[in-house]
Each structure stands twice: as C-alpha cells, then as structure tokens.
Amino acid sequence: MPAESAWLQGALRKAIAAVVAALLAFVLLVALLLTGFYLLVNAATLSLTPLLGEAGAMALTGGVCMLLLALVFYRLTRPVKTTRATDRSSGSSRSPADLLLDIVRKNPLEAASVAFALGVAEQGDPRLKSLLLQGGMVLMKQAEAEKPPSTSHPDSPSTSGS
C-alpha cells in the first residue's frame, strides 16, 4: 500500500504543479496582452496627435477601442449555432469512446497538445504505455469494422481506363 500511496501523492503533486503553472502562464499572458494593448493605444494616440490634435487623437483612439469592445460583446452575445439537433438527443446513448472521438475530431490541436503533455509527463510508466497501446488497438479495430465494404467486385470490369 505505501508504494501506491507514494505514487498517488506524486501524481497529485504533478497535477497541482501543472495547474499552478497553467494559471501562472495565463496570468503572464493576460498581463502581456493588457500591457501591449495599452502601449498600442498610447502609440496610436501619439502618432495621431500631430494630425488631429491631442483631443482629436484621444477621441479617435477611444472610439476605435469602443468599437472593438462592442464587436467583442456582440460576438459573445450572439447565439451559438448547433450542428444537429440529433446530436443532443443521441448523446446519452453513445459510448464514452464515441464522445471522446467526437471531441478529438472537433478539437484536433487541443487533443494533440494534451496527448503530448501526457506523453511527456508519463513517459516512464510501463502500465500507461500498455494501456495506451491496448486502447489504440481497440480503436483501430473499431475503425476497420466500421469501414463500408468496397463496392467493386472482382468479376466486374474495371473502369480505370486501359
């Protein structure tokens, strides 16, 4: 039992460290974004001051900022289009593997980054490797079983243009 407890504590520490690192990275990126936006607005105001005067430059940059803000709020409040109404009704009867495959198909970059992060974090764990190989084989077998049979028959003439 102590070996499993130590492994669990190590995994918990890794998970907490990953969450803290992600939050710190997010805070840093937000700070950089806000600072960059402030410097961009300041530069626009300074560059427009000789043309429009200080008040006109501030009014123009403020108006552009308000227009961008209105555009963002419009995009946030716009209703989301659903792909199909049948997805929600059949979602409860689908298997978790099918739901996971749909998520991977809709978000391939996120899935690849999560797979990479998990691979780096758990590269020395032989149990995880065997589990992933077994899961991959099951998914490959399911994909082969779902393939439609080919429509060409060996006794039918080929239309390849000979």
C-alpha positions as CSV (number, residue, x, y, z in Angstrom):
1,M,0.0,0.0,0.0
2,P,2.7,2.6,0.7
3,A,4.1,2.3,-2.8
4,E,0.7,3.1,-4.3
5,S,0.2,5.9,-1.8
6,A,3.6,7.4,-2.8
7,W,2.7,7.1,-6.5
8,L,-0.7,8.8,-5.9
9,Q,0.9,11.6,-3.9
10,G,3.5,12.0,-6.7
11,A,0.7,12.1,-9.3
12,L,-1.2,14.6,-7.2
13,R,1.8,16.9,-6.9
14,K,2.4,16.7,-10.6
15,A,-1.3,17.7,-11.2
16,I,-1.1,20.6,-8.8
17,A,2.1,21.8,-10.3
18,A,0.6,21.6,-13.8
19,V,-2.5,23.6,-12.7
20,V,-0.3,26.2,-10.9
21,A,1.9,26.5,-14.0
22,A,-1.0,26.9,-16.3
23,L,-2.5,29.6,-14.1
24,L,0.8,31.5,-13.9
25,A,1.2,31.3,-17.6
26,F,-2.4,32.6,-18.1
27,V,-1.7,35.5,-15.7
28,L,1.5,36.3,-17.5
29,L,-0.2,36.2,-20.9
30,V,-3.0,38.4,-19.7
31,A,-0.6,40.9,-18.2
32,L,1.4,41.0,-21.5
33,L,-1.8,41.4,-23.5
34,L,-3.1,44.3,-21.4
35,T,0.3,46.0,-21.4
36,G,0.6,45.5,-25.2
37,F,-2.8,46.9,-25.8
38,Y,-2.1,49.9,-23.5
39,L,1.1,50.6,-25.4
40,L,-0.6,50.2,-28.8
41,V,-3.3,52.7,-27.8
42,N,-0.7,55.1,-26.4
43,A,1.3,54.8,-29.6
44,A,-1.8,55.4,-31.8
45,T,-2.7,58.5,-29.8
46,L,0.8,59.9,-30.0
47,S,1.0,59.2,-33.7
48,L,-2.3,60.9,-34.4
49,T,-1.7,63.9,-32.2
50,P,0.2,66.0,-34.9
51,L,-2.7,65.4,-37.4
52,L,-5.8,65.8,-35.2
53,G,-4.5,67.4,-32.0
54,E,-4.4,65.8,-28.6
55,A,-8.1,65.8,-28.0
56,G,-9.0,64.5,-31.5
57,A,-6.4,61.7,-31.3
58,M,-7.7,60.6,-27.9
59,A,-11.3,60.7,-29.2
60,L,-10.4,58.7,-32.3
61,T,-8.4,56.0,-30.4
62,G,-11.2,55.9,-27.7
63,G,-13.8,55.5,-30.4
64,V,-11.9,52.7,-32.1
65,C,-11.5,50.9,-28.7
66,M,-15.2,51.2,-28.0
67,L,-16.0,49.9,-31.5
68,L,-13.7,46.9,-30.8
69,L,-15.3,46.4,-27.4
70,A,-18.8,46.5,-29.0
71,L,-17.7,44.0,-31.6
72,V,-16.4,41.6,-28.9
73,F,-19.6,41.9,-26.9
74,Y,-21.7,41.3,-30.0
75,R,-19.7,38.1,-30.7
76,L,-20.1,37.0,-27.1
77,T,-23.9,37.5,-27.0
78,R,-24.6,36.0,-30.4
79,P,-26.4,32.7,-30.2
80,V,-24.4,29.6,-30.9
81,K,-25.4,27.6,-34.0
82,T,-26.0,23.9,-33.3
83,T,-24.7,21.4,-35.8
84,R,-27.6,19.0,-35.5
85,A,-30.5,18.6,-33.1
86,T,-30.0,14.8,-33.1
87,D,-26.5,15.1,-31.5
88,R,-28.0,16.2,-28.2
89,S,-30.8,13.5,-28.2
90,S,-28.4,10.7,-29.1
91,G,-25.6,11.9,-26.9
92,S,-26.8,9.9,-23.8
93,S,-27.0,6.6,-25.7
94,R,-23.5,6.9,-27.2
95,S,-20.5,5.3,-25.7
96,P,-17.8,7.3,-23.9
97,A,-15.3,6.3,-26.6
98,D,-17.5,7.8,-29.3
99,L,-18.0,11.0,-27.4
100,L,-14.2,11.2,-26.9
101,L,-13.6,10.7,-30.6
102,D,-16.1,13.4,-31.4
103,I,-14.2,15.8,-29.1
104,V,-10.9,14.9,-30.7
105,R,-12.3,15.4,-34.2
106,K,-13.7,18.8,-33.3
107,N,-10.6,20.0,-31.4
108,P,-7.5,18.3,-33.0
109,L,-4.9,20.8,-31.8
110,E,-6.1,20.7,-28.2
111,A,-6.2,16.9,-28.4
112,A,-2.7,16.7,-29.8
113,S,-1.3,19.1,-27.1
114,V,-3.0,17.1,-24.3
115,A,-1.6,13.9,-25.7
116,F,1.9,15.4,-25.9
117,A,1.7,16.7,-22.3
118,L,0.5,13.3,-21.1
119,G,3.3,11.5,-23.0
120,V,5.9,13.8,-21.6
121,A,4.6,13.5,-18.0
122,E,4.2,9.7,-18.0
123,Q,6.8,8.5,-20.5
124,G,8.4,6.2,-17.9
125,D,5.2,4.4,-16.8
126,P,5.0,1.0,-18.5
127,R,1.4,0.4,-17.3
128,L,0.3,3.6,-19.1
129,K,2.2,2.5,-22.3
130,S,0.4,-0.8,-22.3
131,L,-2.9,0.8,-21.6
132,L,-2.5,3.3,-24.5
133,L,-1.4,0.5,-26.9
134,Q,-4.4,-1.6,-26.0
135,G,-6.7,1.4,-26.4
136,G,-5.2,2.2,-29.7
137,M,-5.6,-1.3,-31.0
138,V,-9.2,-1.3,-29.9
139,L,-9.9,2.0,-31.7
140,M,-8.1,0.7,-34.9
141,K,-10.2,-2.5,-34.8
142,Q,-13.4,-0.4,-34.4
143,A,-12.4,1.8,-37.4
144,E,-11.7,-1.2,-39.5
145,A,-15.1,-2.8,-38.6
146,E,-16.9,0.5,-39.4
147,K,-15.4,0.8,-42.9
148,P,-18.0,0.2,-45.6
149,P,-17.3,-2.8,-47.8
150,S,-15.8,-1.9,-51.2
151,T,-18.4,-1.7,-53.9
152,S,-16.2,-3.1,-56.7
153,H,-16.4,-6.9,-57.3
154,P,-13.5,-8.9,-58.7
155,D,-15.6,-10.2,-61.6
156,S,-16.9,-6.7,-62.6
157,P,-14.9,-4.9,-65.3
158,S,-12.5,-2.2,-64.2
159,T,-13.1,1.4,-65.2
160,S,-9.5,2.5,-64.8
161,G,-9.2,3.4,-68.5
162,S,-6.9,0.9,-70.0
